[in-house]
């Protein structure tokens, strides 16, 4: 799952361990990053464990991407339907309202 954090007054989204390590390197410096990597390497002794953690993060990231792809596709479908309703000579306000409600529901779930 993605984490949104604030670093030096700016918002950053961290999807995986690599993203976090890059932020640490940028904002705390290479010495701190090296110390953290050494500590982590002692905690997670083998490359196999690191590879497993990375696979888990990649799987999680893929699931997040797929989810947001589906959400955006659903919003696009609803907006196309609404555009079609608006182009009609006679406006069907109930149908337009339903489409707007569906778009609102889709976006509200993501907030």
MILUM-550349 format. One line per field, with one value per atom (N, C-alpha, C): residue number from 1; residue in three letters; atom name; z, x, y. Coordinates in steps of 0.2 Angstrom, whole numbers, always signed. Layout:
BEGIN
gumi NUM | ...
kegu ALA | ...
selum CA | ...
zz Z | ...
xx X | ...
yy Y | ...
//
This chain:
BEGIN
gumi 1 | 1 | 1 | 2 | 2 | 2 | 3 | 3 | 3 | 4 | 4 | 4 | 5 | 5 | 5 | 6 | 6 | 6 | 7 | 7 | 7 | 8 | 8 | 8 | 9 | 9 | 9 | 10 | 10 | 10 | 11 | 11 | 11 | 12 | 12 | 12 | 13 | 13 | 13 | 14 | 14 | 14 | 15 | 15 | 15 | 16 | 16 | 16 | 17 | 17 | 17 | 18 | 18 | 18 | 19 | 19 | 19 | 20 | 20 | 20 | 21 | 21 | 21 | 22 | 22 | 22 | 23 | 23 | 23 | 24 | 24 | 24 | 25 | 25 | 25 | 26 | 26 | 26 | 27 | 27 | 27 | 28 | 28 | 28 | 29 | 29 | 29 | 30 | 30 | 30 | 31 | 31 | 31 | 32 | 32 | 32 | 33 | 33 | 33 | 34 | 34 | 34 | 35 | 35 | 35 | 36 | 36 | 36 | 37 | 37 | 37 | 38 | 38 | 38 | 39 | 39 | 39 | 40 | 40 | 40 | 41 | 41 | 41 | 42 | 42 | 42 | 43 | 43 | 43 | 44 | 44 | 44 | 45 | 45 | 45 | 46 | 46 | 46 | 47 | 47 | 47 | 48 | 48 | 48 | 49 | 49 | 49 | 50 | 50 | 50 | 51 | 51 | 51 | 52 | 52 | 52 | 53 | 53 | 53 | 54 | 54 | 54 | 55 | 55 | 55 | 56 | 56 | 56 | 57 | 57 | 57 | 58 | 58 | 58 | 59 | 59 | 59 | 60 | 60 | 60 | 61 | 61 | 61 | 62 | 62 | 62 | 63 | 63 | 63 | 64 | 64 | 64 | 65 | 65 | 65 | 66 | 66 | 66 | 67 | 67 | 67 | 68 | 68 | 68 | 69 | 69 | 69 | 70 | 70 | 70 | 71 | 71 | 71 | 72 | 72 | 72 | 73 | 73 | 73 | 74 | 74 | 74 | 75 | 75 | 75 | 76 | 76 | 76 | 77 | 77 | 77 | 78 | 78 | 78 | 79 | 79 | 79 | 80 | 80 | 80 | 81 | 81 | 81 | 82 | 82 | 82 | 83 | 83 | 83 | 84 | 84 | 84 | 85 | 85 | 85 | 86 | 86 | 86 | 87 | 87 | 87 | 88 | 88 | 88 | 89 | 89 | 89 | 90 | 90 | 90 | 91 | 91 | 91 | 92 | 92 | 92 | 93 | 93 | 93 | 94 | 94 | 94 | 95 | 95 | 95 | 96 | 96 | 96 | 97 | 97 | 97 | 98 | 98 | 98 | 99 | 99 | 99 | 100 | 100 | 100 | 101 | 101 | 101 | 102 | 102 | 102 | 103 | 103 | 103 | 104 | 104 | 104 | 105 | 105 | 105 | 106 | 106 | 106 | 107 | 107 | 107 | 108 | 108 | 108 | 109 | 109 | 109 | 110 | 110 | 110 | 111 | 111 | 111
kegu UNK | UNK | UNK | UNK | UNK | UNK | UNK | UNK | UNK | UNK | UNK | UNK | UNK | UNK | UNK | UNK | UNK | UNK | UNK | UNK | UNK | UNK | UNK | UNK | UNK | UNK | UNK | UNK | UNK | UNK | UNK | UNK | UNK | UNK | UNK | UNK | UNK | UNK | UNK | UNK | UNK | UNK | UNK | UNK | UNK | UNK | UNK | UNK | UNK | UNK | UNK | UNK | UNK | UNK | UNK | UNK | UNK | UNK | UNK | UNK | UNK | UNK | UNK | UNK | UNK | UNK | UNK | UNK | UNK | UNK | UNK | UNK | UNK | UNK | UNK | UNK | UNK | UNK | UNK | UNK | UNK | UNK | UNK | UNK | UNK | UNK | UNK | UNK | UNK | UNK | UNK | UNK | UNK | UNK | UNK | UNK | UNK | UNK | UNK | UNK | UNK | UNK | UNK | UNK | UNK | UNK | UNK | UNK | UNK | UNK | UNK | UNK | UNK | UNK | UNK | UNK | UNK | UNK | UNK | UNK | UNK | UNK | UNK | UNK | UNK | UNK | UNK | UNK | UNK | UNK | UNK | UNK | UNK | UNK | UNK | UNK | UNK | UNK | UNK | UNK | UNK | UNK | UNK | UNK | UNK | UNK | UNK | UNK | UNK | UNK | UNK | UNK | UNK | UNK | UNK | UNK | UNK | UNK | UNK | UNK | UNK | UNK | UNK | UNK | UNK | UNK | UNK | UNK | UNK | UNK | UNK | UNK | UNK | UNK | UNK | UNK | UNK | UNK | UNK | UNK | UNK | UNK | UNK | UNK | UNK | UNK | UNK | UNK | UNK | UNK | UNK | UNK | UNK | UNK | UNK | UNK | UNK | UNK | UNK | UNK | UNK | UNK | UNK | UNK | UNK | UNK | UNK | UNK | UNK | UNK | UNK | UNK | UNK | UNK | UNK | UNK | UNK | UNK | UNK | UNK | UNK | UNK | UNK | UNK | UNK | UNK | UNK | UNK | UNK | UNK | UNK | UNK | UNK | UNK | UNK | UNK | UNK | UNK | UNK | UNK | UNK | UNK | UNK | UNK | UNK | UNK | UNK | UNK | UNK | UNK | UNK | UNK | UNK | UNK | UNK | UNK | UNK | UNK | UNK | UNK | UNK | UNK | UNK | UNK | UNK | UNK | UNK | UNK | UNK | UNK | UNK | UNK | UNK | UNK | UNK | UNK | UNK | UNK | UNK | UNK | UNK | UNK | UNK | UNK | UNK | UNK | UNK | UNK | UNK | UNK | UNK | UNK | UNK | UNK | UNK | UNK | UNK | UNK | UNK | UNK | UNK | UNK | UNK | UNK | UNK | UNK | UNK | UNK | UNK | UNK | UNK | UNK | UNK | UNK | UNK | UNK | UNK | UNK | UNK | UNK | UNK | UNK | UNK | UNK | UNK | UNK | UNK | UNK | UNK | UNK | UNK | UNK | UNK
selum N | CA | C | N | CA | C | N | CA | C | N | CA | C | N | CA | C | N | CA | C | N | CA | C | N | CA | C | N | CA | C | N | CA | C | N | CA | C | N | CA | C | N | CA | C | N | CA | C | N | CA | C | N | CA | C | N | CA | C | N | CA | C | N | CA | C | N | CA | C | N | CA | C | N | CA | C | N | CA | C | N | CA | C | N | CA | C | N | CA | C | N | CA | C | N | CA | C | N | CA | C | N | CA | C | N | CA | C | N | CA | C | N | CA | C | N | CA | C | N | CA | C | N | CA | C | N | CA | C | N | CA | C | N | CA | C | N | CA | C | N | CA | C | N | CA | C | N | CA | C | N | CA | C | N | CA | C | N | CA | C | N | CA | C | N | CA | C | N | CA | C | N | CA | C | N | CA | C | N | CA | C | N | CA | C | N | CA | C | N | CA | C | N | CA | C | N | CA | C | N | CA | C | N | CA | C | N | CA | C | N | CA | C | N | CA | C | N | CA | C | N | CA | C | N | CA | C | N | CA | C | N | CA | C | N | CA | C | N | CA | C | N | CA | C | N | CA | C | N | CA | C | N | CA | C | N | CA | C | N | CA | C | N | CA | C | N | CA | C | N | CA | C | N | CA | C | N | CA | C | N | CA | C | N | CA | C | N | CA | C | N | CA | C | N | CA | C | N | CA | C | N | CA | C | N | CA | C | N | CA | C | N | CA | C | N | CA | C | N | CA | C | N | CA | C | N | CA | C | N | CA | C | N | CA | C | N | CA | C | N | CA | C | N | CA | C | N | CA | C | N | CA | C | N | CA | C | N | CA | C | N | CA | C | N | CA | C | N | CA | C | N | CA | C | N | CA | C | N | CA | C | N | CA | C | N | CA | C
zz +0 | +0 | +0 | -3 | -4 | +3 | +4 | +10 | +8 | +10 | +9 | +15 | +14 | +20 | +17 | +22 | +21 | +23 | +18 | +19 | +18 | +23 | +21 | +18 | +20 | +18 | +11 | +8 | +2 | +3 | -1 | +0 | -5 | -2 | -6 | -5 | -10 | -10 | -10 | -6 | -5 | -7 | -12 | -14 | -12 | -11 | -9 | -5 | -3 | +1 | -3 | -10 | -14 | -14 | -14 | -14 | -7 | -2 | +5 | +5 | +3 | +3 | -1 | -7 | -11 | -7 | -4 | +0 | +6 | +9 | +14 | +12 | +6 | +3 | +1 | -2 | -4 | +2 | +7 | +13 | +19 | +20 | +26 | +24 | +18 | +15 | +15 | +11 | +10 | +16 | +20 | +26 | +31 | +31 | +35 | +31 | +24 | +20 | +21 | +21 | +22 | +29 | +34 | +41 | +41 | +38 | +38 | +34 | +28 | +25 | +29 | +32 | +36 | +42 | +45 | +50 | +47 | +42 | +39 | +36 | +34 | +32 | +37 | +43 | +49 | +51 | +51 | +52 | +47 | +41 | +36 | +33 | +36 | +34 | +27 | +24 | +17 | +12 | +6 | +0 | -2 | +0 | -1 | +2 | +8 | +12 | +9 | +7 | +3 | -3 | -7 | -13 | -12 | -6 | -5 | -3 | +1 | +3 | -3 | -8 | -14 | -18 | -19 | -22 | -19 | -13 | -9 | -11 | -11 | -12 | -19 | -24 | -31 | -32 | -29 | -29 | -27 | -21 | -18 | -23 | -26 | -30 | -36 | -39 | -45 | -43 | -37 | -35 | -35 | -32 | -32 | -39 | -43 | -50 | -53 | -53 | -56 | -53 | -46 | -43 | -46 | -46 | -49 | -56 | -60 | -67 | -68 | -64 | -64 | -62 | -57 | -55 | -60 | -63 | -68 | -74 | -76 | -82 | -80 | -74 | -72 | -72 | -70 | -70 | -78 | -82 | -89 | -92 | -90 | -93 | -91 | -85 | -82 | -86 | -86 | -89 | -97 | -100 | -107 | -108 | -103 | -103 | -102 | -97 | -95 | -101 | -105 | -111 | -116 | -117 | -121 | -119 | -113 | -111 | -112 | -111 | -111 | -119 | -123 | -130 | -133 | -129 | -132 | -132 | -137 | -137 | -131 | -128 | -122 | -116 | -111 | -106 | -101 | -99 | -94 | -88 | -84 | -78 | -73 | -73 | -68 | -70 | -77 | -79 | -78 | -79 | -78 | -71 | -67 | -59 | -57 | -60 | -58 | -60 | -66 | -68 | -64 | -62 | -58 | -51 | -48 | -42 | -42 | -48 | -48 | -48 | -52 | -52 | -45 | -41 | -35 | -30 | -31 | -26 | -28 | -34 | -36 | -33 | -34 | -31 | -23 | -20 | -13 | -10 | -13 | -10 | -10 | -15 | -15 | -11 | -8 | -4 | +3
xx +4 | +0 | +4 | +2 | +6 | +5 | +11 | +11 | +12 | +8 | +9 | +12 | +18 | +22 | +24 | +25 | +27 | +35 | +39 | +46 | +48 | +50 | +52 | +47 | +41 | +35 | +33 | +35 | +33 | +30 | +25 | +22 | +25 | +26 | +30 | +25 | +25 | +21 | +26 | +26 | +31 | +27 | +29 | +26 | +30 | +36 | +40 | +46 | +50 | +56 | +61 | +62 | +66 | +65 | +58 | +56 | +58 | +57 | +59 | +66 | +70 | +78 | +80 | +77 | +78 | +77 | +71 | +70 | +75 | +77 | +82 | +88 | +90 | +96 | +96 | +90 | +90 | +90 | +86 | +85 | +89 | +92 | +96 | +104 | +105 | +112 | +114 | +119 | +122 | +124 | +127 | +130 | +124 | +119 | +113 | +110 | +110 | +107 | +112 | +118 | +123 | +122 | +121 | +120 | +114 | +108 | +102 | +102 | +106 | +106 | +110 | +115 | +119 | +115 | +111 | +106 | +101 | +98 | +94 | +97 | +103 | +106 | +107 | +109 | +109 | +103 | +98 | +91 | +88 | +89 | +87 | +93 | +96 | +103 | +104 | +99 | +101 | +97 | +101 | +98 | +91 | +90 | +84 | +78 | +79 | +74 | +73 | +78 | +77 | +73 | +75 | +71 | +64 | +63 | +56 | +52 | +55 | +52 | +50 | +55 | +54 | +49 | +48 | +43 | +36 | +36 | +29 | +28 | +32 | +31 | +29 | +32 | +30 | +23 | +22 | +15 | +10 | +11 | +7 | +6 | +12 | +11 | +7 | +8 | +4 | -3 | -5 | -12 | -15 | -11 | -13 | -14 | -9 | -10 | -16 | -17 | -23 | -29 | -30 | -35 | -37 | -32 | -33 | -34 | -31 | -33 | -40 | -43 | -50 | -55 | -52 | -56 | -56 | -51 | -51 | -55 | -54 | -59 | -66 | -68 | -75 | -77 | -73 | -75 | -75 | -71 | -71 | -77 | -79 | -86 | -92 | -92 | -97 | -97 | -91 | -91 | -93 | -91 | -93 | -101 | -104 | -111 | -115 | -112 | -115 | -114 | -108 | -108 | -113 | -114 | -119 | -126 | -128 | -134 | -135 | -129 | -129 | -130 | -128 | -129 | -136 | -140 | -147 | -150 | -155 | -159 | -163 | -166 | -170 | -166 | -164 | -160 | -164 | -161 | -164 | -160 | -163 | -160 | -159 | -163 | -162 | -157 | -156 | -150 | -144 | -144 | -137 | -136 | -141 | -139 | -137 | -139 | -137 | -130 | -128 | -121 | -116 | -118 | -114 | -114 | -119 | -119 | -114 | -114 | -109 | -102 | -101 | -94 | -92 | -97 | -96 | -94 | -98 | -97 | -90 | -88 | -81 | -76 | -76 | -71 | -71 | -77 | -77 | -74 | -75 | -72 | -64 | -61 | -54 | -51 | -55 | -53 | -53
yy -6 | +0 | +6 | +11 | +17 | +21 | +25 | +29 | +36 | +41 | +48 | +51 | +54 | +57 | +64 | +68 | +75 | +76 | +78 | +79 | +86 | +89 | +96 | +101 | +100 | +104 | +101 | +96 | +93 | +86 | +85 | +78 | +73 | +67 | +62 | +56 | +52 | +45 | +40 | +35 | +30 | +23 | +20 | +14 | +8 | +8 | +3 | +5 | +0 | +1 | +6 | +4 | +8 | +16 | +17 | +24 | +27 | +24 | +26 | +27 | +23 | +23 | +29 | +31 | +37 | +43 | +43 | +49 | +50 | +45 | +45 | +48 | +45 | +48 | +55 | +57 | +64 | +69 | +67 | +72 | +71 | +65 | +64 | +62 | +61 | +60 | +53 | +52 | +45 | +42 | +46 | +42 | +39 | +43 | +40 | +34 | +35 | +29 | +23 | +24 | +18 | +15 | +19 | +16 | +12 | +15 | +12 | +5 | +5 | -1 | -6 | -4 | -9 | -12 | -8 | -10 | -15 | -13 | -17 | -24 | -24 | -30 | -34 | -32 | -36 | -39 | -35 | -37 | -42 | -41 | -46 | -48 | -54 | -56 | -58 | -61 | -64 | -60 | -61 | -58 | -61 | -67 | -71 | -67 | -65 | -61 | -55 | -51 | -45 | -46 | -51 | -52 | -54 | -58 | -59 | -53 | -48 | -42 | -38 | -38 | -34 | -37 | -43 | -46 | -45 | -45 | -43 | -36 | -31 | -24 | -23 | -27 | -26 | -29 | -35 | -37 | -32 | -29 | -24 | -18 | -16 | -10 | -12 | -18 | -20 | -20 | -23 | -23 | -15 | -11 | -4 | -1 | -2 | +0 | -2 | -9 | -12 | -9 | -8 | -5 | +2 | +7 | +13 | +13 | +9 | +8 | +7 | +2 | +1 | +6 | +10 | +16 | +21 | +23 | +28 | +25 | +19 | +16 | +17 | +16 | +17 | +24 | +28 | +36 | +38 | +35 | +37 | +35 | +28 | +26 | +30 | +32 | +36 | +43 | +46 | +52 | +52 | +47 | +46 | +45 | +41 | +41 | +47 | +51 | +58 | +62 | +62 | +67 | +65 | +58 | +56 | +59 | +59 | +61 | +69 | +72 | +80 | +81 | +77 | +79 | +78 | +74 | +73 | +79 | +80 | +86 | +87 | +82 | +83 | +80 | +84 | +82 | +78 | +72 | +68 | +69 | +73 | +76 | +70 | +65 | +60 | +55 | +54 | +50 | +53 | +60 | +64 | +64 | +65 | +65 | +58 | +52 | +46 | +45 | +47 | +47 | +51 | +57 | +61 | +58 | +55 | +51 | +46 | +42 | +36 | +39 | +44 | +47 | +49 | +53 | +55 | +49 | +44 | +38 | +35 | +34 | +32 | +36 | +42 | +47 | +47 | +47 | +47 | +41 | +35 | +29 | +30 | +33 | +34 | +39 | +43 | +48 | +46
//
